[in-house]
């Protein structure tokens, strides 16, 4: 079903196509009517947001561990705690 509503959108190509292909930003009504706001300002803001998203996700990937590693670390910590409590007390 098609609604009779038109929206202004900005489509930004990804700086890193491994994460996403394009980002689509839907502008608020009256975004261009604010004083001192130009189309270039809005485009720069959309590109800045897309770049921040890519930087945050790349940084997170470098330091993340897979879930089984967390499970193994928890099992090791539990085993060490049990051994300490069993033989010290």
Secondary structure, DSSP 8 states (H G I E B T S, - for coil): ---S----EEEEE-SSTTT-SEEEEE--TTGGGSTT--HHHHHHHHHHHHHHHHHHHHHHHHT---HHHHHHHHHHHHHHHHHHHHHH-
